[in-house]
Amino acid sequence: KLRFQSFDCENRWSAYRNCSCRIGPEDMQKLSCDIDFKAQIKQMWCKYKLLVPRPAHNTVMVLFEGSFDVCQFLQEKRLPNVLAQYVYENMVRDSNMPKQCPFNEGPLYFHNISVLDNFPAVLPEMDFTLFLTFSKPNTTNEVELILKGSLLE
């Protein structure tokens, strides 16, 4: 069971008009995100990093991290990280995500994402912070999503 504490969007990309992230109020287990593009996006990269605390050492540990070309992924539909692949499959169920690049001007939404659907029970109970950064290659243009939560039972 997942319980989310916060889900924030930081927009540092002028092609995005708005980025809104929220946690479903009824059970704190579903996520939604709405994005409004001001312009067409022809190239996009995604970096992801999952951090977990190590209380005994008063530090955090990177559980996994990586990056990928979003447009190439949309063509191939395969991610090198199995956990990221599960998250993607759950994200697009209630979404208007395009099947290929470019991302056109206008709204893009992901609603009521239940991250654990079809997710293998491989991770122990833990708190976590997930960083997802979507960026335009070779620029400082980016949108960062920061999700904090706990994996229980």
SVG drawing of the C-alpha trace seen along z (x, -y; Angstrom):
<svg xmlns="http://www.w3.org/2000/svg" viewBox="-12 -31 38 40">
<polyline fill="none" stroke="black" stroke-width="0.4" points="0.0,0.0 1.3,-3.5 0.5,-6.6 1.6,-9.9 2.5,-13.0 3.3,-15.6 3.4,-16.0 4.9,-19.2 5.7,-20.6 8.4,-23.1 8.1,-24.7 11.3,-26.2 10.4,-25.7 8.8,-28.5 6.9,-26.1 4.8,-25.0 2.0,-27.4 0.9,-25.6 1.8,-22.4 -0.5,-21.2 0.2,-18.1 -2.1,-16.8 -2.9,-13.8 -6.4,-12.3 -7.9,-13.6 -10.0,-10.5 -7.3,-8.0 -3.9,-9.7 -3.1,-6.9 -3.9,-8.3 -2.0,-11.0 -3.1,-13.4 -1.1,-15.9 -2.3,-18.5 0.1,-20.3 -0.7,-23.0 1.8,-23.4 2.2,-26.9 4.1,-25.5 4.8,-22.3 7.5,-20.1 9.6,-18.2 12.3,-16.8 12.1,-15.9 14.3,-13.9 13.2,-12.4 15.5,-11.9 14.3,-9.9 15.7,-9.3 14.3,-7.4 15.8,-8.3 15.2,-6.4 16.3,-7.5 18.9,-5.5 18.1,-6.6 20.9,-4.6 23.4,-6.7 21.3,-9.9 21.7,-9.9 19.7,-9.1 20.4,-6.3 19.7,-6.4 17.7,-3.3 17.6,-3.8 18.2,-6.5 18.3,-6.9 17.3,-8.9 15.8,-8.4 14.7,-10.1 11.0,-10.5 10.4,-10.6 12.5,-7.4 10.6,-5.7 7.2,-6.6 8.3,-4.8 9.7,-1.7 7.4,-1.5 10.2,0.0 12.2,-1.4 15.4,0.1 14.2,0.0 11.4,2.5 10.0,0.5 9.8,-2.7 8.0,-0.6 5.3,0.4 4.9,-3.2 4.5,-4.4 1.9,-1.7 -0.2,-2.8 0.2,-6.5 -1.1,-6.3 -4.4,-4.5 -6.3,-7.7 -4.3,-10.1 -4.3,-11.9 -0.6,-11.3 0.4,-11.2 1.6,-8.0 4.5,-9.7 6.3,-13.1 5.7,-15.9 3.7,-17.0 1.3,-19.5 0.2,-22.9 -2.6,-22.5 -3.5,-20.3 -1.9,-17.0 -3.4,-15.2 -2.7,-12.1 -5.6,-11.5 -6.1,-9.0 -2.8,-7.2 -2.7,-4.2 1.0,-3.5 0.9,0.0 -1.5,1.6 0.3,4.7 3.4,3.7 5.5,6.6 5.8,6.9 9.6,6.5 10.2,3.5 10.2,3.3 8.3,0.8 10.0,-2.5 9.7,-6.3 10.8,-7.6 11.2,-10.7 10.9,-10.4 12.3,-13.1 11.1,-13.2 12.7,-15.9 11.4,-16.5 13.8,-18.7 14.7,-20.0 18.1,-18.6 21.1,-20.9 19.2,-23.7 18.1,-24.7 14.4,-24.3 12.8,-21.8 9.9,-20.8 10.5,-18.8 8.0,-16.7 8.7,-15.8 6.7,-13.0 7.1,-12.1 5.4,-9.1 5.6,-5.8 5.4,-2.2 3.5,-0.3 2.9,3.4"/>
</svg>
